Amino acid sequence: MNLQYISDNTGKTTGVFIPISEWNELKSKYKDIEEFDTPEWQIKEVQKRLSDYKNNHEHALDFNAAMDDLERDF
């Protein structure tokens, strides 16, 4: 299997990327593995956040700045 591991900025593995052809093979082999539909409320929330960002991008923090803010709070 040709997996790609996803890591955070500390090197901790946080996810795995599986090529779609291999994912389809797994779904055929293991019938209990199913994709799910994203709930409508979640789609609307993402659309709202994207719109907010496009209209107010000057107020957005980049990832590192946001993480720095969070780490200062703890």
Secondary structure, 3 states (H helix, E strand, C coil): CCCEEEECCCCCEEEEECCHHHHHHHHHHCCCCCCCCCCHHHHHHHHHHHHHHHHCHHHCCCHHHHHHHHHHHC
